């Protein structure tokens, strides 16, 4: 977290990040001040004092105040998600828009508070005019208050030294807590940036966050007329437009009549799965005819002339910086010439993409794929755009020592609304679905010269369609092409920009994890399909590894270290050994058919890894040369062989028994089998369509084994399986910043190579 922050002079903060004019002297003399902030006995005593002073500054800034300040330190919002993992997370004070929605869901009745609160009468009387509820979906800005310097994220006692206190236990925990508040606001809202005030007794710092980083002002005193920075800050906040406050002008709260119409339509969607998705997106429970949450209000999004409605995302995470992708089941509204209204479900992806040459917006990749004949097993793109606006590009990162690349707000709309890969029916179905995605990957590379570069569990989806007999069938789609790269840029002279930052860490090839300076190649992508299948077996089938599942997953897939010499992320050591071995890395319980499939995968990987000279790779890629090598491995991507096309006859394929198959020889013969798609695609098609699986070997676990041990997120944060799930809540890992993070799973933010 600290690496993503920069301290700047107070006046520079006002000049560059807080637009508006300063108040006149007469205004300042009439504002409220409280010199007792330096002498309070406990942290909560500061909250009403801050509310009084902030409200005074806001009220005198405008004839009609646009903002209100509330003490929210003890109350969550009413009607929040019952399963929310963030029930206890809240800042001390918050700024809200002064409107009817705030009065309805945030403000607390004074009389009820005085009767129900267990505070002392003195505390209740001090806070009764300012108490409110936490509402992430409505918070404009917030104030974090500290009374004990040991628990402060920032330095106040020794200005001019290290400005963050992440070198102490209390400081790290406080910094993680502070970051979590910012992340929750950004996750719940359509925002470009967020303001915050960090207070320690009678001193404070102003903070600004966007998706590239955060800037923190030098500290100032408040509470007396000797320093009016506090009043200047709230005066400028009160005078800002919604866009200047950080609200995306292309996404506005939908009016109540529109929301009512959407709820009625969603409750009547004919397909059960899609009906659940639509109602969940709108936070609507048709059984009780009431909202399931008020923290995810429905917004109307303007997109390329279309009108879309989005509510709670189907996929999001608490990543604060970077791409910060969110996925929404969106409802498109179309009005006919006769005034009739029709609704359709779509999938809207919202992210902050890198802005630089040779990084193509995702919709342009889809256009290239379709123009070159790649139409099977990929979703239908209905358009994409960089969101226009003065605040739609990041600015904070320019002041960071790490100098992150600038990012721009981007959206893409897809026609198909799919199921997650976790909804595969059985392991034959899984082989077929992953085979579909691999087929799309092959066509994209061979026909269009596009390498996906982020093959992962979350990027292979299941689209349910009908066959000729009218029965539901599963088709695999390879999605999320935003990290893809064109073949013409994978030749010497277009070397990798940051070669250790490609794709989702869990599913990266073992060789690319061990040798992050190795130029990325098509074989790395193809290997990722194997890891996706392995991941699904570990997660949805009992194996020899189940009893030590957390250790197995963390050591094999999650382990990563940062190399001191060049800062590159390195890992995959156990995975590398597994790929070299002809023995399957996973041993499923009582399932010889699945074991035979895993044996085929092991044979392919072992043959390919037998061609890798580890000593030579050590010489080439460790330590890092001044100029990245452009040797034979880099040429692999441009010289992939042309495998024969495979006929995908599913419904009427002649089945063969497992016993009738000829086992490959146990001896490993070096062969670059992952250099093209043919070997792996043949195996997946054979097991997906040709093998007659015994019924008992098809059965998958009814439970998510990862969730039982806390290795997977709750359904609130990502596509959830429609299969039975354990009711046990997911555990959460914590980094040393104190920020709660989900484990490295399908919800983890992908690494960039850009």
DRENGU-536882 format. One record per residue (C-alpha): residue number from 1; z, x, y. Coordinates in steps of 0.2 Angstrom, whole numbers. Example, Ala and Ser with C-alpha at 12.3 -4.5 7.8 and 13.67 -1.06 7.14 Angstrom:
DRENGU-536882
1, 39, 62, -22
2, 36, 68, -5
***
This chain:
DRENGU-536882
1, 0, 0, 0
2, 5, 14, 12
3, -12, 22, 10
4, -20, 6, 17
5, -10, 6, 33
6, -11, 16, 49
7, 1, 17, 64
8, -7, 15, 82
9, 0, 15, 99
10, 6, -2, 105
11, -6, -3, 120
12, -21, 1, 108
13, -15, -13, 97
14, -16, -25, 111
15, -33, -18, 117
16, -42, -18, 100
17, -34, -32, 90
18, -25, -45, 100
19, -38, -53, 112
20, -33, -62, 128
21, -25, -59, 145
22, -7, -54, 148
23, 5, -66, 157
24, 9, -65, 175
25, 26, -59, 181
26, 32, -77, 186
27, 28, -83, 168
28, 39, -69, 161
29, 54, -72, 172
30, 55, -90, 165
31, 54, -85, 147
32, 70, -85, 136
33, 78, -69, 131
34, 93, -65, 121
35, 101, -48, 122
36, 113, -52, 107
37, 99, -48, 94
38, 105, -31, 93
39, 123, -36, 89
40, 120, -50, 76
41, 131, -49, 60
42, 119, -55, 48
43, 100, -56, 45
44, 99, -75, 46
45, 107, -75, 63
46, 91, -67, 70
47, 80, -81, 64
48, 84, -95, 77
49, 85, -83, 91
50, 67, -77, 87
51, 62, -95, 86
52, 69, -99, 103
53, 61, -84, 112
54, 44, -86, 103
55, 44, -105, 107
56, 48, -101, 125
57, 33, -89, 126
58, 21, -101, 118
59, 27, -117, 127
60, 24, -108, 144
61, 7, -101, 139
62, -1, -118, 138
63, 1, -135, 146
64, -1, -142, 128
65, 7, -130, 116
66, -5, -126, 101
67, 8, -117, 90
68, 26, -120, 84
69, 38, -107, 76
70, 49, -112, 62
71, 64, -104, 53
72, 58, -105, 35
73, 69, -93, 26
74, 78, -105, 15
75, 65, -119, 11
76, 48, -120, 1
77, 36, -133, 5
78, 38, -150, -3
79, 26, -155, -16
80, 22, -137, -21
81, 15, -133, -38
82, 27, -136, -52
83, 22, -120, -61
84, 20, -109, -46
85, 26, -92, -49
86, 29, -90, -30
87, 43, -103, -28
88, 55, -90, -21
89, 43, -81, -10
90, 44, -84, 9
91, 46, -74, 25
92, 60, -77, 38
93, 50, -86, 51
94, 32, -93, 52
95, 20, -99, 66
96, 10, -115, 62
97, -2, -125, 72
98, 6, -139, 82
99, -2, -154, 73
100, 2, -169, 63
101, 0, -160, 46
102, 13, -147, 51
103, 25, -161, 56
104, 22, -170, 39
105, 24, -155, 27
106, 33, -141, 37
107, 45, -149, 49
108, 62, -155, 42
109, 72, -170, 48
110, 86, -164, 58
111, 98, -177, 52
112, 94, -174, 34
113, 96, -155, 37
114, 113, -157, 45
115, 119, -169, 30
116, 112, -159, 15
117, 113, -141, 20
118, 128, -131, 13
119, 128, -119, 28
120, 143, -118, 40
121, 143, -130, 54
122, 140, -115, 66
123, 124, -110, 57
124, 118, -127, 55
125, 119, -131, 74
126, 110, -114, 78
127, 96, -118, 66
128, 94, -137, 66
129, 80, -137, 79
130, 70, -124, 71
131, 71, -127, 52
132, 55, -129, 42
133, 47, -127, 25
134, 36, -112, 19
135, 18, -118, 18
136, 6, -103, 14
137, -9, -115, 16
138, -5, -118, 34
139, 4, -103, 41
140, -5, -95, 56
141, 6, -79, 57
142, 24, -74, 51
143, 39, -64, 56
144, 49, -54, 44
145, 67, -50, 49
146, 78, -35, 43
147, 96, -32, 48
148, 99, -17, 37
149, 87, -2, 40
150, 89, 4, 22
151, 79, -12, 17
152, 66, -10, 31
153, 47, -7, 26
154, 45, 3, 42
155, 54, 16, 52
156, 64, 11, 67
157, 78, 24, 69
158, 67, 39, 70
159, 51, 35, 79
160, 37, 49, 78
161, 41, 52, 60
162, 33, 44, 45
163, 31, 26, 50
164, 32, 18, 33
165, 48, 20, 22
166, 39, 20, 5
167, 48, 36, 1
168, 64, 26, -2
169, 68, 13, -15
170, 72, 0, -1
171, 57, 4, 9
172, 45, 3, -6
173, 52, -14, -11
174, 52, -21, 7
175, 34, -15, 9
176, 29, -23, -7
177, 37, -39, -1
178, 29, -39, 16
179, 12, -36, 8
180, 15, -51, -4
181, 17, -62, 11
182, 1, -57, 19
183, -8, -58, 2
184, -2, -76, 0
185, -8, -82, 16
186, -25, -74, 13
187, -26, -81, -4
188, -22, -99, 1
189, -32, -100, 16
190, -50, -96, 23
191, -45, -82, 34
192, -53, -66, 41
193, -37, -58, 47
194, -18, -61, 49
195, -5, -56, 62
196, 13, -53, 58
197, 28, -47, 67
198, 41, -35, 58
199, 58, -36, 66
200, 73, -24, 64
201, 88, -31, 75
202, 82, -28, 93
203, 66, -19, 89
204, 49, -24, 82
205, 32, -19, 77
206, 16, -30, 78
207, 5, -29, 62
208, -14, -34, 60
209, -22, -36, 42
210, -39, -38, 37
211, -48, -35, 20
212, -50, -16, 24
213, -32, -12, 28
214, -18, -15, 40
215, -13, -7, 57
216, 5, -7, 63
217, 10, -4, 81
218, 23, 8, 87
219, 40, 0, 89
220, 46, -9, 104
221, 62, -17, 110
222, 64, -35, 113
223, 77, -47, 119
224, 79, -42, 137
225, 67, -42, 152
226, 66, -23, 151
227, 53, -25, 138
228, 42, -40, 137
229, 30, -35, 123
230, 37, -49, 112
231, 33, -62, 125
232, 15, -54, 128
233, 12, -55, 109
234, 16, -74, 108
235, 8, -78, 124
236, -9, -71, 118
237, -7, -79, 101
238, -5, -96, 110
239, -21, -93, 120
240, -32, -88, 105
241, -45, -99, 98
242, -44, -103, 80
243, -57, -90, 76
244, -47, -76, 85
245, -32, -81, 76
246, -41, -77, 60
247, -47, -94, 54
248, -65, -94, 47
249, -75, -107, 58
250, -86, -111, 43
251, -72, -118, 33
252, -62, -132, 42
253, -50, -145, 35
254, -58, -160, 28
255, -54, -177, 35
256, -43, -189, 25
257, -57, -201, 23
258, -68, -188, 15
259, -54, -182, 4
260, -51, -199, -2
261, -69, -202, -7
262, -69, -185, -16
263, -54, -189, -26
264, -61, -206, -31
265, -77, -197, -37
266, -68, -183, -46
267, -57, -195, -56
268, -73, -203, -63
269, -83, -188, -68
270, -89, -192, -85
271, -86, -175, -94
272, -67, -172, -97
273, -68, -154, -94
274, -77, -155, -78
275, -66, -170, -72
276, -51, -159, -75
277, -59, -145, -65
278, -64, -156, -50
279, -46, -165, -50
280, -38, -148, -51
281, -48, -141, -37
282, -43, -156, -26
283, -25, -154, -31
284, -26, -172, -37
285, -17, -180, -52
286, -27, -196, -56
287, -14, -202, -69
288, -1, -204, -55
289, -13, -206, -41
290, -4, -193, -31
291, -7, -175, -25
292, -1, -161, -37
293, 1, -149, -22
294, 0, -149, -4
295, -2, -130, -2
296, -21, -130, -6
297, -29, -142, 7
298, -47, -147, 4
299, -59, -138, 16
300, -76, -143, 21
301, -87, -127, 20
302, -104, -126, 29
303, -116, -115, 18
304, -134, -113, 22
305, -136, -131, 28
306, -126, -138, 14
307, -110, -147, 15
308, -97, -141, 2
309, -79, -146, -2
310, -67, -133, -9
311, -48, -134, -13
312, -38, -124, -25
313, -48, -109, -31
314, -51, -108, -50
315, -50, -89, -48
316, -41, -78, -36
317, -28, -64, -35
318, -16, -57, -23
319, -26, -42, -20
320, -24, -38, -1
321, -38, -26, 2
322, -56, -24, -6
323, -68, -37, -12
324, -54, -50, -15
325, -66, -62, -24
326, -61, -80, -25
327, -71, -93, -36
328, -71, -111, -32
329, -77, -127, -41
330, -86, -134, -26
331, -91, -151, -23
332, -108, -153, -14
333, -111, -168, -4
334, -129, -174, -2
335, -134, -189, 9
336, -150, -198, 6
337, -162, -205, 19
338, -155, -222, 15
339, -137, -216, 19
340, -132, -215, 0
341, -120, -201, -4
342, -121, -191, -20
343, -109, -177, -26
344, -112, -163, -38
345, -101, -149, -45
346, -106, -131, -41
347, -98, -114, -42
348, -95, -105, -25
349, -90, -87, -25
350, -82, -80, -9
351, -79, -61, -7
352, -79, -47, 5
353, -94, -35, 0
354, -97, -18, 5
355, -109, -16, 20
356, -120, -1, 17
357, -138, 4, 12
358, -143, 2, -6
359, -129, -11, -9
360, -139, -27, -11
361, -131, -44, -9
362, -129, -53, -25
363, -141, -67, -21
364, -155, -54, -19
365, -151, -47, -36
366, -154, -65, -43
367, -170, -66, -34
368, -176, -50, -41
369, -171, -55, -59
370, -180, -72, -58
371, -196, -65, -49
372, -198, -52, -64
373, -195, -65, -77
374, -177, -64, -81
375, -172, -82, -83
376, -162, -84, -99
377, -143, -82, -100
378, -140, -80, -82
379, -134, -93, -70
380, -145, -102, -57
381, -142, -95, -39
382, -144, -109, -26
383, -142, -96, -12
384, -131, -83, -4
385, -127, -77, 14
386, -117, -65, 24
387, -105, -77, 34
388, -109, -75, 53
389, -96, -73, 66
390, -87, -60, 77
391, -73, -58, 65
392, -82, -59, 48
393, -83, -40, 46
394, -68, -29, 44
395, -61, -17, 58
396, -44, -11, 53
397, -51, 1, 40
398, -59, 11, 54
399, -42, 18, 59
400, -36, 23, 41
401, -36, 41, 36
402, -44, 35, 19
403, -59, 28, 30
404, -64, 14, 18
405, -81, 7, 19
406, -83, -8, 30
407, -84, -25, 22
408, -92, -41, 27
409, -88, -59, 22
410, -100, -66, 9
411, -103, -82, -1
412, -115, -86, -15
413, -118, -103, -23
414, -122, -106, -42
415, -128, -121, -50
416, -119, -120, -67
417, -100, -123, -68
418, -95, -114, -84
419, -81, -112, -96
420, -71, -96, -98
421, -75, -85, -113
422, -58, -89, -119
423, -65, -106, -124
424, -76, -99, -138
425, -75, -110, -154
426, -73, -96, -167
427, -78, -78, -170
428, -96, -82, -175
429, -98, -92, -159
430, -90, -77, -149
431, -103, -65, -157
432, -117, -78, -152
433, -111, -80, -134
434, -108, -61, -131
435, -126, -59, -139
436, -133, -70, -126
437, -125, -60, -112
438, -131, -44, -120
439, -149, -52, -121
440, -148, -55, -102
441, -142, -38, -99
442, -157, -31, -109
443, -170, -41, -100
444, -162, -37, -83
445, -164, -18, -87
446, -180, -18, -95
447, -190, -32, -85
448, -181, -30, -68
449, -174, -13, -68
450, -156, -20, -64
451, -141, -12, -72
452, -126, -24, -71
453, -112, -11, -71
454, -97, -24, -72
455, -98, -31, -90
456, -81, -39, -93
457, -72, -53, -101
458, -72, -63, -85
459, -91, -60, -82
460, -97, -68, -98
461, -95, -87, -97
462, -99, -101, -108
463, -111, -114, -102
464, -111, -131, -112
465, -128, -139, -114
466, -136, -150, -127
467, -148, -145, -141
468, -163, -155, -147
469, -151, -166, -157
470, -141, -170, -142
471, -126, -160, -148
472, -116, -149, -137
473, -120, -130, -140
474, -112, -115, -131
475, -124, -103, -122
476, -117, -87, -115
477, -121, -82, -97
478, -119, -65, -89
479, -113, -67, -71
480, -106, -57, -56
481, -121, -46, -52
482, -113, -40, -36
483, -110, -22, -43
484, -127, -20, -50
485, -139, -6, -46
486, -157, -5, -46
487, -166, 8, -58
488, -175, 17, -44
489, -158, 22, -36
490, -152, 29, -53
491, -163, 45, -52
492, -159, 62, -45
493, -157, 61, -26
494, -148, 44, -27
495, -132, 51, -35
496, -117, 40, -38
497, -107, 37, -22
498, -90, 36, -30
499, -94, 38, -48
500, -76, 34, -54
501, -76, 17, -46
502, -87, 6, -56
503, -83, -10, -65
504, -67, -18, -72
505, -56, -4, -79
506, -51, -13, -96
507, -69, -14, -101
508, -77, 2, -95
509, -84, 14, -108
510, -72, 27, -115
511, -83, 41, -109
512, -85, 35, -91
513, -66, 34, -90
514, -63, 51, -98
515, -77, 59, -87
516, -78, 49, -71
517, -90, 61, -63
518, -102, 58, -77
519, -117, 49, -69
520, -116, 31, -75
521, -129, 25, -88
522, -135, 10, -97
523, -125, 15, -113
524, -109, 13, -103
525, -113, -5, -99
526, -119, -8, -117
527, -102, -1, -124
528, -93, -13, -112
529, -99, -28, -123
530, -90, -20, -138
531, -74, -19, -128
532, -75, -37, -123
533, -77, -42, -141
534, -62, -31, -146
535, -52, -39, -132
536, -55, -56, -138
537, -50, -52, -155
538, -34, -44, -149
539, -30, -59, -138
540, -34, -73, -150
541, -32, -66, -168
542, -16, -59, -176
543, -20, -41, -181
544, -10, -26, -186
545, -8, -22, -168
546, 0, -39, -163
547, 18, -33, -166
548, 15, -19, -153
549, 2, -28, -143
550, 9, -23, -126
551, 10, -5, -130
552, -8, -6, -138
553, -16, -14, -124
554, -7, -3, -111
555, -11, 13, -119
556, -29, 9, -124
557, -35, -1, -110
558, -24, 0, -96
559, -18, 18, -95
560, -25, 27, -79
561, -20, 42, -70
562, -26, 50, -53
563, -33, 67, -55
564, -25, 79, -43
565, -41, 90, -40
566, -52, 76, -34
567, -42, 60, -33
568, -53, 53, -47
569, -46, 39, -59
570, -46, 46, -77
571, -41, 37, -93
572, -48, 30, -109
573, -41, 45, -120
574, -36, 33, -135
575, -51, 23, -132
576, -62, 38, -133
577, -54, 43, -150
578, -57, 26, -157
579, -75, 26, -152
580, -78, 42, -161
581, -70, 35, -177
582, -80, 25, -190
583, -64, 15, -194
584, -62, -1, -184
585, -49, 1, -170
586, -43, -17, -174
587, -37, -23, -191
588, -37, -43, -191
589, -24, -51, -202
590, -32, -59, -218
591, -50, -60, -211
592, -62, -49, -221
593, -77, -57, -212
594, -71, -52, -195
595, -66, -35, -201
596, -84, -32, -208
597, -91, -37, -190
598, -79, -25, -182
599, -84, -12, -195
600, -102, -14, -189
601, -97, -11, -171
602, -87, 4, -176
603, -102, 11, -185
604, -113, 10, -170
605, -100, 17, -158
606, -96, 31, -169
607, -114, 36, -171
608, -117, 36, -153
609, -101, 46, -149
610, -106, 59, -162
611, -120, 64, -150
612, -107, 67, -136
613, -102, 86, -134
614, -85, 84, -127
615, -83, 103, -123
616, -100, 102, -114
617, -94, 87, -104
618, -78, 96, -100
619, -88, 110, -93
620, -100, 99, -83
621, -88, 86, -76
622, -70, 94, -76
623, -66, 101, -64
624, -77, 92, -51
625, -91, 103, -45
626, -95, 103, -26
627, -112, 94, -30
628, -112, 82, -44
629, -122, 88, -58
630, -139, 79, -62
631, -141, 84, -80
632, -148, 76, -95
633, -135, 62, -96
634, -141, 55, -79
635, -158, 54, -86
636, -152, 42, -100
637, -152, 27, -89
638, -171, 29, -84
639, -177, 33, -102
640, -170, 19, -112
641, -181, 15, -127
642, -190, -2, -129
643, -181, -12, -143
644, -191, -25, -152
645, -188, -43, -146
646, -177, -54, -156
647, -180, -72, -160
648, -165, -82, -156
649, -166, -96, -169
650, -149, -103, -170
651, -149, -121, -177
652, -160, -118, -192
653, -157, -99, -196
654, -156, -96, -215
655, -138, -91, -218
656, -133, -76, -229
657, -116, -72, -237
658, -106, -58, -231
659, -106, -50, -249
660, -125, -50, -249
661, -126, -38, -234
662, -129, -20, -237
663, -115, -9, -230
664, -120, 5, -219
665, -115, 23, -226
666, -98, 29, -221
667, -104, 46, -216
668, -107, 46, -197
669, -125, 52, -192
670, -126, 56, -174
671, -138, 44, -166
672, -138, 37, -148
673, -137, 19, -153
674, -129, 13, -137
675, -143, 21, -127
676, -153, 5, -129
677, -148, -13, -133
678, -157, -15, -150
679, -143, -10, -163
680, -129, -19, -155
681, -140, -35, -151
682, -146, -35, -169
683, -128, -35, -175
684, -122, -48, -164
685, -137, -60, -168
686, -134, -57, -187
687, -116, -61, -186
688, -119, -75, -173
689, -133, -84, -182
690, -137, -77, -199
691, -120, -74, -208
692, -112, -89, -218
693, -94, -86, -212
694, -80, -93, -224
695, -72, -107, -215
696, -55, -99, -215
697, -62, -83, -207
698, -69, -93, -192
699, -52, -100, -186
700, -45, -92, -170
701, -27, -92, -165
702, -22, -108, -157
703, -11, -97, -145
704, -15, -84, -132
705, -6, -69, -139
706, -8, -60, -122
707, 2, -73, -113
708, 16, -73, -126
709, 20, -55, -121
710, 15, -57, -102
711, -2, -48, -103
712, -12, -62, -95
713, -10, -73, -80
714, -5, -91, -78
715, -19, -103, -77
716, -16, -105, -59
717, -25, -89, -55
718, -40, -89, -66
719, -51, -99, -77
720, -39, -106, -91
721, -43, -109, -109
722, -44, -127, -114
723, -37, -122, -131
724, -18, -124, -134
725, -8, -112, -124
726, 10, -106, -125
727, 22, -114, -112
728, 31, -97, -110
729, 28, -91, -92
730, 19, -75, -90
731, 29, -60, -86
732, 24, -49, -71
733, 23, -31, -69
734, 29, -22, -53
735, 21, -7, -45
736, 33, 5, -36
737, 29, -4, -20
738, 39, -19, -27
739, 24, -30, -26
740, 22, -42, -41
741, 6, -39, -49
742, -2, -47, -64
743, -5, -34, -78
744, -22, -26, -79
745, -32, -41, -87
746, -46, -52, -82
747, -38, -56, -65
748, -38, -38, -59
749, -48, -33, -44
750, -63, -23, -49
751, -66, -5, -44
752, -81, -1, -33
753, -94, 12, -34
754, -99, 10, -17
***
